[in-house]
Amino acid sequence: MIKVVEYLGIILWVIYLFLLINRELCRKNKYIDEYNKKLIIKHPFHLFRIDSIFFLIVYLIYNNFANINVISYIYIVIIITNIVYVIYDISDNYKFEKSIIKKEFLNYIIGLLFVIFLLIFMIFNDNIVNVYLITLIINIMIPICIWGLKLLLKKD
């Protein structure tokens, strides 16, 4: 039963990853200055999501004294909470544009590379706790990666 919970957590994380990429793309498109066509950042919380950092800290605290079975359930609760946050954020603050998928294809490929990296890491690493830790760190890196890619690919 615990293997099912572990795989369910990873599957939910993959869903969350692509929802997070979609939200970050909508956010970055929203904060492009139309007059100068430059990417603007209003405050640093667009690069670092406080909720992702908070969940990583909670996970690390429980990782020190909890059983592996408890860690798997905590991880699923964290990922489901993240999915709810990101869906709420997308539906409340950002308009979904179908053209984003075509324009931002490279960002989705980067997300797919993160998933492939995670699968390779899972194959060579037998410890699911480390896999969970890597996914939570990737959650923190996604906004920074998309922002950096936007800066690299911006057209002056």
DSSP file with accessible surface (Angstrom, degrees, kcal/mol):
  #  RESIDUE AA STRUCTURE BP1 BP2  ACC     N-H-->O    O-->H-N    N-H-->O    O-->H-N    TCO  KAPPA ALPHA  PHI   PSI    X-CA   Y-CA   Z-CA
    1    1 A M     >        0   0  165      0, 0.0     4,-1.8     0, 0.0     5,-0.1   0.000 360.0 360.0 360.0 -35.2    0.0    0.0    0.0
    2    2 A I  H  >  +     0   0   45      1,-0.2     4,-2.6     2,-0.2     5,-0.1   0.860 360.0  56.7 -67.8 -31.8    2.8    2.4    0.8
    3    3 A K  H  > S+     0   0  110      2,-0.2     4,-2.6     1,-0.2    -1,-0.2   0.894 105.5  51.6 -64.3 -37.5    4.2    2.0   -2.8
    4    4 A V  H  > S+     0   0   94      2,-0.2     4,-2.6     1,-0.2    -2,-0.2   0.923 110.5  48.3 -63.6 -41.9    0.9    3.1   -4.2
    5    5 A V  H  X S+     0   0    9     -4,-1.8     4,-2.3     2,-0.2    -2,-0.2   0.912 111.2  50.8 -65.2 -40.6    1.0    6.2   -1.9
    6    6 A E  H  X S+     0   0   15     -4,-2.6     4,-1.8     2,-0.2    -2,-0.2   0.938 113.6  43.5 -62.9 -47.5    4.6    6.9   -3.0
    7    7 A Y  H  X S+     0   0  128     -4,-2.6     4,-2.6     2,-0.2    -2,-0.2   0.875 111.4  54.8 -67.4 -35.8    3.7    6.7   -6.7
    8    8 A L  H  X S+     0   0   80     -4,-2.6     4,-2.7    -5,-0.2     5,-0.2   0.913 106.6  52.1 -62.4 -40.8    0.5    8.7   -6.2
    9    9 A G  H  X S+     0   0    0     -4,-2.3     4,-2.0     1,-0.2    -2,-0.2   0.919 111.0  46.3 -61.5 -41.9    2.6   11.4   -4.6
   10   10 A I  H  X S+     0   0   12     -4,-1.8     4,-2.2     2,-0.2    -2,-0.2   0.912 112.3  50.3 -68.8 -41.3    4.9   11.6   -7.6
   11   11 A I  H  X S+     0   0  102     -4,-2.6     4,-2.0     1,-0.2    -2,-0.2   0.930 111.5  48.6 -62.7 -43.4    2.0   11.6  -10.1
   12   12 A L  H  X S+     0   0   31     -4,-2.7     4,-2.6     1,-0.2    -1,-0.2   0.883 109.0  54.1 -64.2 -35.3    0.4   14.4   -8.2
   13   13 A W  H  X S+     0   0    0     -4,-2.0     4,-2.9    -5,-0.2    -1,-0.2   0.905 105.4  52.2 -65.8 -39.5    3.7   16.3   -8.2
   14   14 A V  H  X S+     0   0   40     -4,-2.2     4,-1.9     2,-0.2     5,-0.2   0.929 110.7  48.4 -62.2 -41.7    4.0   16.0  -12.0
   15   15 A I  H  X S+     0   0   85     -4,-2.0     4,-2.0     1,-0.2    -2,-0.2   0.939 112.8  48.6 -61.4 -45.2    0.4   17.5  -12.3
   16   16 A Y  H  X S+     0   0    1     -4,-2.6     4,-3.0     1,-0.2    -2,-0.2   0.898 106.4  57.7 -62.1 -39.3    1.4   20.2   -9.9
   17   17 A L  H  X S+     0   0    0     -4,-2.9     4,-2.5     1,-0.2    -1,-0.2   0.940 109.3  43.1 -59.4 -46.3    4.6   20.9  -11.8
   18   18 A F  H  X S+     0   0   61     -4,-1.9     4,-2.1     2,-0.2    -1,-0.2   0.859 114.0  50.9 -74.0 -30.5    2.8   21.6  -15.1
   19   19 A L  H  X S+     0   0   45     -4,-2.0     4,-2.5    -5,-0.2    -1,-0.2   0.907 111.1  49.8 -66.8 -39.6    0.1   23.7  -13.3
   20   20 A L  H  X S+     0   0    0     -4,-3.0     4,-2.7     2,-0.2    -2,-0.2   0.918 109.7  50.0 -65.5 -41.8    2.9   25.7  -11.6
   21   21 A I  H  X S+     0   0    2     -4,-2.5     4,-2.5    -5,-0.2    -1,-0.2   0.934 111.0  50.4 -61.8 -42.7    4.6   26.3  -15.0
   22   22 A N  H  X S+     0   0   18     -4,-2.1     4,-2.3     1,-0.2    -2,-0.2   0.925 111.4  47.7 -61.8 -44.1    1.3   27.4  -16.4
   23   23 A R  H  X S+     0   0    1     -4,-2.5     4,-2.6     1,-0.2    -1,-0.2   0.920 111.7  49.7 -64.3 -41.7    0.8   29.8  -13.5
   24   24 A E  H  X S+     0   0    0     -4,-2.7     4,-2.9     2,-0.2    -1,-0.2   0.892 110.2  50.9 -66.3 -36.5    4.3   31.2  -13.8
   25   25 A L  H  X S+     0   0    0     -4,-2.5     4,-2.2    -5,-0.2    -1,-0.2   0.915 111.7  47.3 -66.5 -41.2    3.9   31.7  -17.5
   26   26 A C  H  X S+     0   0    7     -4,-2.3     4,-1.7    -5,-0.2    -2,-0.2   0.909 113.9  48.8 -64.8 -39.9    0.6   33.6  -16.9
   27   27 A R  H  X S+     0   0    7     -4,-2.6     4,-1.6     2,-0.2    -2,-0.2   0.936 111.7  47.4 -65.9 -45.0    2.3   35.7  -14.2
   28   28 A K  H  < S+     0   0    1     -4,-2.9    -1,-0.2     1,-0.2    -2,-0.2   0.873 111.8  50.4 -68.6 -34.3    5.3   36.5  -16.3
   29   29 A N  H >< S+     0   0   35     -4,-2.2     3,-0.9    -5,-0.2    -1,-0.2   0.839 108.7  53.6 -69.5 -31.2    3.1   37.5  -19.3
   30   30 A K  H 3< S+     0   0  113     -4,-1.7    -2,-0.2     1,-0.2    -1,-0.2   0.838 108.0  50.7 -70.0 -31.4    1.1   39.7  -16.9
   31   31 A Y  T 3< S+     0   0   42     -4,-1.6     9,-2.3    -5,-0.1     2,-0.6  -0.017  77.8 116.4-102.5  31.4    4.2   41.5  -15.7
   32   32 A I  E <  S-A   39   0A  45     -3,-0.9     2,-0.5     7,-0.2     7,-0.2  -0.878  72.1-122.2 -94.3 124.1    5.6   42.4  -19.1
   33   33 A D  E  >> -A   38   0A  48      5,-3.1     4,-2.2    -2,-0.6     5,-0.6  -0.542  19.2-157.7 -68.4 116.4    5.7   46.1  -19.5
   34   34 A E  T  45S+     0   0  127     -2,-0.5    -1,-0.2     2,-0.2    -3,-0.0   0.812  87.4  52.8 -68.9 -30.3    3.6   46.8  -22.6
   35   35 A Y  T  45S+     0   0  201      1,-0.2    -1,-0.2     3,-0.1    -2,-0.1   0.946 127.5  18.7 -72.3 -46.2    5.2   50.2  -23.2
   36   36 A N  T  45S-     0   0   86      2,-0.2    -2,-0.2   120,-0.0    -1,-0.2   0.508  94.9-131.3-101.7  -8.9    8.8   49.1  -23.1
   37   37 A K  T  <5 +     0   0  124     -4,-2.2     2,-0.4     1,-0.2    -3,-0.2   0.864  61.6 136.9  57.0  38.7    8.3   45.4  -23.7
   38   38 A K  E   < -A   33   0A 113     -5,-0.6    -5,-3.1   116,-0.1     2,-0.4  -0.892  61.6-111.2-114.8 149.0   10.5   44.6  -20.8
   39   39 A L  E     -A   32   0A  30     -2,-0.4     2,-0.4    -7,-0.2    -7,-0.2  -0.625  38.0-166.4 -77.0 124.9   10.0   42.1  -18.0
   40   40 A I        -     0   0   64     -9,-2.3     2,-0.5    -2,-0.4    -9,-0.0  -0.898  12.9-155.9-115.8 146.9    9.4   43.8  -14.8
   41   41 A I        -     0   0   56     -2,-0.4   -13,-0.0     1,-0.1    -9,-0.0  -0.986   1.7-166.6-120.6 121.9    9.4   42.3  -11.3
   42   42 A K  S    S-     0   0  138     -2,-0.5    -1,-0.1     1,-0.3     0, 0.0   0.863  72.9 -12.0 -78.2 -37.6    7.4   44.2   -8.7
   43   43 A H  S >  S-     0   0   84      1,-0.0     3,-1.6     0, 0.0    -1,-0.3  -0.980  73.0 -99.7-157.9 162.8    8.9   42.4   -5.6
   44   44 A P  G >> S+     0   0   83      0, 0.0     3,-1.9     0, 0.0     4,-1.6   0.642 105.0  82.5 -67.0 -11.4   11.1   39.4   -4.9
   45   45 A F  G 34 S+     0   0  111      1,-0.3     5,-0.2     2,-0.2     0, 0.0   0.579  80.7  67.4 -71.1  -5.2    8.2   37.1   -4.0
   46   46 A H  G <4 S+     0   0   12     -3,-1.6    -1,-0.3     1,-0.1     3,-0.1   0.647 107.1  39.2 -82.0 -16.7    7.7   36.6   -7.7
   47   47 A L  T <4 S+     0   0   29     -3,-1.9     2,-0.5     1,-0.3    97,-0.4   0.720 121.9  40.9 -99.1 -29.5   11.0   34.7   -7.7
   48   48 A F  S  < S-     0   0   93     -4,-1.6     2,-0.6    95,-0.1    -1,-0.3  -0.971  74.1-147.1-123.6 117.9   10.6   32.9   -4.4
   49   49 A R     >  -     0   0   46     -2,-0.5     4,-1.8    91,-0.2     5,-0.2  -0.743   4.7-154.5 -84.4 120.2    7.3   31.4   -3.5
   50   50 A I  H  > S+     0   0   96     -2,-0.6     4,-2.8     1,-0.2     5,-0.2   0.880  93.1  56.2 -63.5 -37.1    6.9   31.6    0.3
   51   51 A D  H  > S+     0   0   25      1,-0.2     4,-2.6     2,-0.2    -1,-0.2   0.904 106.4  50.1 -65.0 -37.6    4.5   28.6    0.4
   52   52 A S  H  > S+     0   0    3      2,-0.2     4,-2.0     1,-0.2    -1,-0.2   0.910 112.6  46.5 -65.9 -41.1    7.0   26.4   -1.4
   53   53 A I  H  X S+     0   0   56     -4,-1.8     4,-2.3     2,-0.2    -2,-0.2   0.922 112.3  51.1 -66.0 -42.0    9.8   27.4    1.1
   54   54 A F  H  X S+     0   0  118     -4,-2.8     4,-2.6     1,-0.2    -2,-0.2   0.930 110.6  48.1 -60.8 -45.6    7.4   26.9    4.0
   55   55 A F  H  X S+     0   0   20     -4,-2.6     4,-2.5     1,-0.2    -1,-0.2   0.862 109.5  53.3 -66.8 -33.6    6.4   23.4    2.8
   56   56 A L  H  X S+     0   0   25     -4,-2.0     4,-2.6     2,-0.2    -1,-0.2   0.931 110.1  48.0 -64.6 -41.8   10.1   22.4    2.3
   57   57 A I  H  X S+     0   0   89     -4,-2.3     4,-2.3     2,-0.2    -2,-0.2   0.928 111.8  49.3 -64.5 -44.3   10.8   23.5    5.9
   58   58 A V  H  X S+     0   0   34     -4,-2.6     4,-2.5     1,-0.2     5,-0.2   0.936 111.8  49.5 -60.3 -44.5    7.9   21.5    7.2
   59   59 A Y  H  X S+     0   0    0     -4,-2.5     4,-2.2     1,-0.2    -2,-0.2   0.924 110.6  49.6 -61.2 -44.3    9.0   18.5    5.2
   60   60 A L  H  X S+     0   0   68     -4,-2.6     4,-0.9     2,-0.2    -1,-0.2   0.873 110.0  51.6 -64.7 -35.5   12.5   18.7    6.5
   61   61 A I  H >X S+     0   0   89     -4,-2.3     3,-0.7     1,-0.2     4,-0.6   0.949 114.4  41.8 -65.5 -48.0   11.3   19.0   10.1
   62   62 A Y  H >X S+     0   0   98     -4,-2.5     4,-2.3     1,-0.2     3,-0.7   0.813 105.4  66.3 -68.9 -27.9    9.2   15.9    9.8
   63   63 A N  H 3< S+     0   0   48     -4,-2.2    -1,-0.2    -5,-0.2    -2,-0.2   0.814  94.5  60.1 -63.0 -28.2   11.9   14.1    7.9
   64   64 A N  H << S+     0   0  142     -4,-0.9    -1,-0.2    -3,-0.7    -2,-0.2   0.796 124.5  10.5 -73.7 -28.0   14.1   14.1   11.0
   65   65 A F  H << S+     0   0  145     -3,-0.7     2,-0.2    -4,-0.6    -2,-0.2   0.481 102.3  95.9-133.2   0.1   11.8   12.2   13.3
   66   66 A A  S  < S-     0   0   27     -4,-2.3     2,-0.1    -5,-0.1    -4,-0.0  -0.573  72.5-106.4 -96.3 158.5    8.9   10.7   11.3
   67   67 A N     >  -     0   0   95     -2,-0.2     4,-2.4     1,-0.1     5,-0.2  -0.371  33.1-110.6 -72.7 155.7    8.6    7.2    9.9
   68   68 A I  H  > S+     0   0   58      1,-0.2     4,-1.9     2,-0.2     5,-0.1   0.859 119.4  54.3 -59.5 -34.5    8.8    6.7    6.1
   69   69 A N  H  > S+     0   0   68      2,-0.2     4,-1.6     1,-0.2    -1,-0.2   0.914 109.1  46.9 -66.9 -40.6    5.1    5.9    5.9
   70   70 A V  H  > S+     0   0   68      1,-0.2     4,-2.6     2,-0.2     5,-0.2   0.906 108.6  55.9 -67.1 -39.0    4.2    9.1    7.7
   71   71 A I  H  X S+     0   0    1     -4,-2.4     4,-2.6     1,-0.2    -1,-0.2   0.902 105.0  52.9 -59.7 -41.7    6.6   11.1    5.4
   72   72 A S  H  X S+     0   0    0     -4,-1.9     4,-2.0     1,-0.2    -1,-0.2   0.907 111.3  45.3 -62.9 -41.8    4.8    9.7    2.3
   73   73 A Y  H  X S+     0   0  116     -4,-1.6     4,-2.2     2,-0.2    -2,-0.2   0.894 112.3  51.0 -69.8 -38.2    1.4   10.9    3.7
   74   74 A I  H  X S+     0   0   29     -4,-2.6     4,-2.5     1,-0.2    -2,-0.2   0.917 109.0  52.7 -63.1 -40.9    2.8   14.3    4.7
   75   75 A Y  H  X S+     0   0    0     -4,-2.6     4,-2.7    -5,-0.2    -2,-0.2   0.920 108.3  49.6 -61.9 -43.6    4.2   14.7    1.2
   76   76 A I  H  X S+     0   0   19     -4,-2.0     4,-2.8     2,-0.2     5,-0.3   0.913 110.6  50.3 -63.6 -40.3    0.8   13.9   -0.4
   77   77 A V  H  X S+     0   0   91     -4,-2.2     4,-2.4     2,-0.2    -2,-0.2   0.930 111.2  49.4 -63.3 -41.4   -0.8   16.5    1.8
   78   78 A I  H  X S+     0   0    6     -4,-2.5     4,-2.5     2,-0.2    -2,-0.2   0.939 113.5  45.4 -62.5 -46.2    1.8   19.1    0.9
   79   79 A I  H  X S+     0   0    0     -4,-2.7     4,-2.6     2,-0.2    -2,-0.2   0.919 112.6  49.8 -68.1 -41.0    1.4   18.4   -2.8
   80   80 A I  H  X S+     0   0   79     -4,-2.8     4,-2.4     2,-0.2    -1,-0.2   0.922 111.4  50.1 -63.6 -40.3   -2.4   18.4   -2.7
   81   81 A T  H  X S+     0   0   41     -4,-2.4     4,-2.5    -5,-0.3    -2,-0.2   0.923 110.5  49.7 -62.6 -42.5   -2.3   21.7   -0.8
   82   82 A N  H  X S+     0   0    0     -4,-2.5     4,-2.6     2,-0.2    -2,-0.2   0.896 109.2  51.9 -61.9 -41.3    0.1   23.1   -3.4
   83   83 A I  H  X S+     0   0   25     -4,-2.6     4,-2.5     2,-0.2     5,-0.3   0.928 110.2  48.5 -62.0 -43.2   -2.3   22.0   -6.2
   84   84 A V  H  X S+     0   0   87     -4,-2.4     4,-2.5     1,-0.2     5,-0.2   0.933 112.2  49.6 -62.9 -43.4   -5.2   23.7   -4.5
   85   85 A Y  H  X S+     0   0  107     -4,-2.5     4,-2.5     1,-0.2    -2,-0.2   0.922 113.2  45.3 -60.0 -46.7   -3.1   26.9   -4.1
   86   86 A V  H  X S+     0   0    0     -4,-2.6     4,-2.6     2,-0.2     5,-0.2   0.893 113.2  49.2 -71.2 -36.0   -2.0   27.0   -7.7
   87   87 A I  H  X S+     0   0   86     -4,-2.5     4,-2.6    -5,-0.2     5,-0.2   0.926 113.3  47.8 -67.7 -41.2   -5.5   26.3   -9.1
   88   88 A Y  H  X S+     0   0  141     -4,-2.5     4,-2.2    -5,-0.3     5,-0.3   0.923 112.7  49.2 -62.5 -42.9   -6.9   29.0   -6.9
   89   89 A D  H  X>S+     0   0   18     -4,-2.5     4,-2.4    -5,-0.2     5,-0.7   0.918 112.9  46.4 -64.3 -43.8   -4.2   31.4   -8.0
   90   90 A I  H  X5S+     0   0   22     -4,-2.6     4,-1.1     1,-0.2    -2,-0.2   0.942 116.7  43.7 -64.5 -45.3   -4.7   30.6  -11.7
   91   91 A S  H  <5S+     0   0   92     -4,-2.6    -2,-0.2    -5,-0.2    -1,-0.2   0.831 122.2  37.5 -72.5 -29.2   -8.5   30.9  -11.5
   92   92 A D  H  <5S+     0   0   92     -4,-2.2    -2,-0.2    -5,-0.2    -1,-0.2   0.853 129.8  19.7 -92.2 -36.2   -8.5   34.0   -9.4
   93   93 A N  H  <5S+     0   0   73     -4,-2.4     2,-0.4    -5,-0.3    -3,-0.2   0.665 113.3  51.4-111.8 -23.4   -5.6   36.1  -10.6
   94   94 A Y     << -     0   0   24     -4,-1.1     2,-0.4    -5,-0.7    -1,-0.2  -0.966  65.8-133.6-128.8 138.7   -4.6   35.1  -14.1
   95   95 A K        -     0   0  182     -2,-0.4     2,-0.5   -69,-0.1    -4,-0.1  -0.713  26.7-128.8 -85.7 134.9   -6.4   34.5  -17.4
   96   96 A F        -     0   0   96     -2,-0.4     2,-0.5    -6,-0.1     3,-0.1  -0.718  22.5-163.4 -85.4 123.2   -5.5   31.3  -19.1
   97   97 A E    >   -     0   0   83     -2,-0.5     3,-1.5     1,-0.1     4,-0.5  -0.941  16.1-150.8-108.6 127.9   -4.6   31.9  -22.7
   98   98 A K  T >> S+     0   0  173     -2,-0.5     3,-0.6     1,-0.3     4,-0.6   0.765  96.3  65.5 -67.4 -23.0   -4.5   29.0  -25.0
   99   99 A S  H 3> S+     0   0   49      1,-0.2     4,-2.4     2,-0.2    -1,-0.3   0.675  83.8  76.2 -72.6 -15.2   -1.8   30.6  -27.1
  100  100 A I  H <> S+     0   0    0     -3,-1.5     4,-2.9     1,-0.2    -1,-0.2   0.901  88.3  58.0 -61.8 -38.9    0.6   30.4  -24.1
  101  101 A I  H <4 S+     0   0   85     -3,-0.6    -1,-0.2    -4,-0.5    -2,-0.2   0.909 111.5  40.9 -60.6 -39.5    1.1   26.7  -24.8
  102  102 A K  H >< S+     0   0  180     -4,-0.6     3,-0.8     1,-0.2    -1,-0.2   0.911 119.1  44.4 -74.9 -40.7    2.3   27.5  -28.3
  103  103 A K  H 3< S+     0   0  143     -4,-2.4     3,-0.3     1,-0.2    -2,-0.2   0.855 118.2  41.8 -72.1 -35.9    4.4   30.5  -27.4
  104  104 A E  T >X  +     0   0   26     -4,-2.9     4,-1.3    -5,-0.2     3,-0.6  -0.129  69.7 131.9-108.4  39.2    6.0   29.1  -24.3
  105  105 A F  H <>  +     0   0  126     -3,-0.8     4,-1.9     1,-0.2    -1,-0.2   0.867  69.0  59.9 -60.3 -36.3    6.8   25.6  -25.6
  106  106 A L  H 3> S+     0   0   80     -3,-0.3     4,-2.1     1,-0.2    -1,-0.2   0.877 100.9  54.5 -63.0 -36.2   10.4   25.8  -24.3
  107  107 A N  H <> S+     0   0    6     -3,-0.6     4,-2.0     1,-0.2    -1,-0.2   0.887 107.6  49.4 -65.4 -38.9    9.2   26.3  -20.7
  108  108 A Y  H  X S+     0   0   37     -4,-1.3     4,-2.3     2,-0.2    -1,-0.2   0.856 108.2  54.0 -69.0 -31.6    7.1   23.1  -20.9
  109  109 A I  H  X S+     0   0   64     -4,-1.9     4,-2.4     2,-0.2    -2,-0.2   0.908 106.7  51.7 -67.0 -38.4   10.1   21.2  -22.3
  110  110 A I  H  X S+     0   0   46     -4,-2.1     4,-2.1     2,-0.2    -2,-0.2   0.920 109.1  50.6 -63.2 -40.8   12.1   22.4  -19.3
  111  111 A G  H  X S+     0   0    0     -4,-2.0     4,-1.9     1,-0.2    -2,-0.2   0.914 109.7  50.4 -61.1 -41.1    9.3   21.1  -17.1
  112  112 A L  H  X S+     0   0   89     -4,-2.3     4,-2.6     1,-0.2    -2,-0.2   0.889 107.5  53.8 -65.2 -36.2    9.5   17.8  -18.9
  113  113 A L  H  X S+     0   0  102     -4,-2.4     4,-2.9     2,-0.2    -1,-0.2   0.884 105.9  53.1 -65.5 -36.6   13.3   17.7  -18.4
  114  114 A F  H  X S+     0   0   31     -4,-2.1     4,-2.4     2,-0.2    -1,-0.2   0.912 110.1  48.2 -61.9 -40.8   12.7   18.1  -14.7
  115  115 A V  H  X S+     0   0   16     -4,-1.9     4,-2.5     2,-0.2    -2,-0.2   0.928 112.4  47.7 -65.8 -43.9   10.3   15.1  -14.7
  116  116 A I  H  X S+     0   0   77     -4,-2.6     4,-2.6     2,-0.2     5,-0.2   0.924 111.2  51.5 -63.1 -42.8   12.8   13.0  -16.7
  117  117 A F  H  X S+     0   0  105     -4,-2.9     4,-2.6     1,-0.2    -1,-0.2   0.922 110.5  49.3 -57.7 -43.8   15.6   14.1  -14.3
  118  118 A L  H  X S+     0   0    1     -4,-2.4     4,-2.6     2,-0.2    -2,-0.2   0.912 110.1  50.0 -64.1 -42.4   13.4   13.0  -11.4
  119  119 A L  H  X S+     0   0   87     -4,-2.5     4,-2.0     2,-0.2    -2,-0.2   0.912 111.8  47.7 -64.0 -40.6   12.6    9.6  -13.0
  120  120 A I  H  X S+     0   0   83     -4,-2.6     4,-2.2     2,-0.2     5,-0.2   0.924 111.9  50.5 -64.6 -41.3   16.3    9.0  -13.6
  121  121 A F  H  X S+     0   0   55     -4,-2.6     4,-1.7    -5,-0.2    -2,-0.2   0.898 109.6  51.3 -62.6 -38.9   17.0   10.0  -10.0
  122  122 A M  H  < S+     0   0   40     -4,-2.6    -1,-0.2     2,-0.2    -2,-0.2   0.867 108.7  51.4 -65.9 -36.6   14.3    7.6   -8.8
  123  123 A I  H  < S+     0   0  131     -4,-2.0    -2,-0.2     1,-0.2    -1,-0.2   0.925 118.4  35.8 -66.7 -43.4   15.8    4.7  -10.8
  124  124 A F  H  < S+     0   0  174     -4,-2.2     2,-0.5    -5,-0.1    -2,-0.2   0.647 114.0  62.0 -87.4 -15.1   19.3    5.2   -9.4
  125  125 A N     <  -     0   0   36     -4,-1.7    -1,-0.1    -5,-0.2     6,-0.0  -0.952  58.5-168.7-115.7 126.9   18.2    6.2   -5.9
  126  126 A D        +     0   0  158     -2,-0.5     2,-0.7     1,-0.0    -1,-0.1   0.582  63.2  92.9 -88.8  -9.4   16.3    3.8   -3.8
  127  127 A N    >>  -     0   0   71      1,-0.2     4,-1.2     2,-0.0     3,-0.5  -0.755  54.3-167.2 -95.0 112.0   15.3    6.3   -1.1
  128  128 A I  H 3> S+     0   0   21     -2,-0.7     4,-2.6     1,-0.2     5,-0.2   0.787  85.2  67.6 -68.8 -24.5   11.9    7.9   -1.7
  129  129 A V  H 3> S+     0   0   14      1,-0.2     4,-2.1     2,-0.2    -1,-0.2   0.911 101.0  47.7 -62.4 -41.3   12.6   10.5    1.0
  130  130 A N  H <> S+     0   0   60     -3,-0.5     4,-2.4     2,-0.2    -1,-0.2   0.869 109.5  53.5 -66.2 -37.0   15.4   12.0   -1.2
  131  131 A V  H  X S+     0   0    2     -4,-1.2     4,-2.3     2,-0.2    -2,-0.2   0.926 108.9  49.1 -63.4 -44.0   13.1   12.0   -4.2
  132  132 A Y  H  X S+     0   0    0     -4,-2.6     4,-2.1     1,-0.2    -2,-0.2   0.916 110.3  51.3 -60.6 -42.2   10.5   13.9   -2.2
  133  133 A L  H  X S+     0   0   41     -4,-2.1     4,-2.0     1,-0.2    -2,-0.2   0.924 108.7  50.8 -62.5 -43.2   13.2   16.4   -1.2
  134  134 A I  H  X S+     0   0   39     -4,-2.4     4,-2.6     1,-0.2    -1,-0.2   0.915 109.4  51.2 -61.2 -42.4   14.3   16.9   -4.8
  135  135 A T  H  X S+     0   0    0     -4,-2.3     4,-1.9     1,-0.2    -1,-0.2   0.910 109.4  49.7 -65.0 -38.6   10.7   17.6   -5.9
  136  136 A L  H  X S+     0   0    2     -4,-2.1     4,-0.9     2,-0.2    -1,-0.2   0.858 111.1  49.5 -69.3 -31.8   10.2   20.2   -3.2
  137  137 A I  H  X S+     0   0   65     -4,-2.0     4,-1.6     2,-0.2     3,-0.5   0.902 108.0  53.8 -71.1 -38.5   13.4   21.9   -4.2
  138  138 A I  H  X S+     0   0    5     -4,-2.6     4,-1.7     1,-0.2    -2,-0.2   0.888 101.3  60.7 -62.0 -36.3   12.3   21.9   -7.9
  139  139 A N  H  < S+     0   0    2     -4,-1.9    -1,-0.2     1,-0.2    -2,-0.2   0.863 106.6  46.0 -58.1 -35.4    9.1   23.6   -6.7
  140  140 A I  H  X S+     0   0   28     -4,-0.9     4,-0.6    -3,-0.5    -1,-0.2   0.848 112.0  51.8 -74.9 -32.5   11.2   26.5   -5.5
  141  141 A M  H  X S+     0   0   73     -4,-1.6     4,-2.7     1,-0.2     5,-0.2   0.742  88.9  79.0 -79.3 -23.3   13.3   26.6   -8.6
  142  142 A I  H  X S+     0   0    3     -4,-1.7     4,-2.6     1,-0.2     5,-0.3   0.919  93.5  46.6 -58.1 -50.4   10.5   26.8  -11.2
  143  143 A P  H  > S+     0   0    0      0, 0.0     4,-2.2     0, 0.0    -1,-0.2   0.916 115.1  48.1 -59.9 -37.2    9.7   30.5  -10.9
  144  144 A I  H  X S+     0   0   61     -4,-0.6     4,-2.7   -97,-0.4    -2,-0.2   0.915 111.7  49.6 -67.8 -41.7   13.4   31.4  -11.0
  145  145 A C  H  X S+     0   0   42     -4,-2.7     4,-2.5     2,-0.2    -1,-0.2   0.920 112.6  46.3 -63.6 -44.3   14.0   29.2  -14.1
  146  146 A I  H  X S+     0   0    6     -4,-2.6     4,-2.4    -5,-0.2    -1,-0.2   0.921 113.6  48.9 -67.4 -40.5   11.0   30.7  -16.0
  147  147 A W  H  X S+     0   0   70     -4,-2.2     4,-2.0    -5,-0.3    -2,-0.2   0.937 113.2  47.5 -62.8 -44.2   12.1   34.2  -15.1
  148  148 A G  H  X S+     0   0   23     -4,-2.7     4,-2.2     1,-0.2    -2,-0.2   0.899 111.2  50.2 -64.7 -39.7   15.7   33.5  -16.2
  149  149 A L  H  X S+     0   0   24     -4,-2.5     4,-2.3     1,-0.2    -1,-0.2   0.897 108.5  53.1 -66.3 -38.2   14.5   32.0  -19.4
  150  150 A K  H  X S+     0   0   29     -4,-2.4     4,-0.7     1,-0.2    -1,-0.2   0.898 110.0  48.6 -61.4 -40.7   12.3   35.0  -20.1
  151  151 A L  H  < S+     0   0   61     -4,-2.0     3,-0.4     1,-0.2    -2,-0.2   0.891 112.7  47.6 -66.8 -38.9   15.3   37.2  -19.6
  152  152 A L  H  < S+     0   0  142     -4,-2.2    -2,-0.2     1,-0.2    -1,-0.2   0.862 119.1  38.7 -68.1 -37.1   17.5   35.1  -21.9
  153  153 A L  H  < S+     0   0   99     -4,-2.3    -1,-0.2    -5,-0.2    -2,-0.2   0.384  84.9 128.0 -96.7   2.7   14.9   35.0  -24.7
  154  154 A K     <  -     0   0   93     -4,-0.7     2,-0.6    -3,-0.4  -116,-0.1  -0.291  53.6-136.1 -64.2 145.7   13.6   38.5  -24.4
  155  155 A K              0   0  184   -118,-0.2    -1,-0.1     0, 0.0    -2,-0.1  -0.906 360.0 360.0-105.9 122.7   13.5   40.4  -27.6
  156  156 A D              0   0  170     -2,-0.6  -119,-0.1  -118,-0.0  -118,-0.1  -0.591 360.0 360.0 -87.1 360.0   14.7   44.0  -27.5
